[in-house]
Amino acid sequence: MYLIVSDIHGSEEGMNLIMHAAKHFQAEGILSAGDQCPDPLYQSFYSSLIQVRGNCDRFYEYISSFPPVERELTIYGHRTVITHGDRKCAEDYTLSPGDVFISGHTHVPSLTSSGGAILCNPGSPSRPRSSEGPTAALFLPEGLRLFSLIDFRIIKAIRFSLS
C-alpha cells in the first residue's frame, strides 16, 4: 500500500500526520504530488518521498535531486501519472481504463473516475481547503481511498474495474 499526499508546504504538523498515517497503514512508500517545500532539518523525510515538483517548490533548495515536474510509473500493474496540477491536468494525458492520475495544487481532496481511469487529489495535510480537514489517500492493489488524516475515516473509495 502506498500513501498519497500533496501540499505539505514544509509543515511539521503536516509531516507528523503523514508519518503517523504511514506507520498506521504500514505504507511501503509515500507518493507526493508536489509542494513539499522541504525544511532542511527534515531532509531524510523528504528524500524518502516519491515526489514531483510543485509550483512553490521552486523557492526551496533540495539536498537530493530537484524533483521532476511529472512522473510516470507502474504501481500494482496500473500506469500511474503524478504531477502537481498547476501546469498539467488529467486532460493533458491519454489515460486508459485502469490508469491512475494523481495531482494536488488545489488543497481540495477529490477522488473520481473518468473513462475507467481514477483521478486522485489527496488534498493537503497542512493547509486544507475543504470541510474534511487534513486528508491523504491510499493506493491499494484493489483501488484508491481518500481518508481523513485526523481519524483515518474513509471519505471515498474507488475500486479498479474488473473488466
Stockholm file with secondary structure:
# STOCKHOLM 1.0

chainA/1-163         MYLIVSDIHGSEEGMNLIMHAAKHFQAEGILSAGDQCPDPLYQSFYSSLIQVRGNCDRFYEYISSFPPVERELTIYGHRTVITHGDRKCAEDYTLSPGDVFISGHTHVPSLTSSGGAILCNPGSPSRPRSSEGPTAALFLPEGLRLFSLIDFRIIKAIRFSLS
#=GR chainA/1-163 SS CEEEECCCTTCHHHHHHHHHHHHHHTCSEEEECSCCCCCGGGHHHHHTSEECCCTTGGGSCCSSCCCCSEEEEEETTEEEEEECSSSCCGGGSCCCTTCEEECCSSCCCEEEEETTEEEEECCCSSSCCSTTCSEEEEEETTEEEEEETTTCCEEEEEECCCC
#=GC SS_cons         CEEEECCCTTCHHHHHHHHHHHHHHTCSEEEECSCCCCCGGGHHHHHTSEECCCTTGGGSCCSSCCCCSEEEEEETTEEEEEECSSSCCGGGSCCCTTCEEECCSSCCCEEEEETTEEEEECCCSSSCCSTTCSEEEEEETTEEEEEETTTCCEEEEEECCCC
//
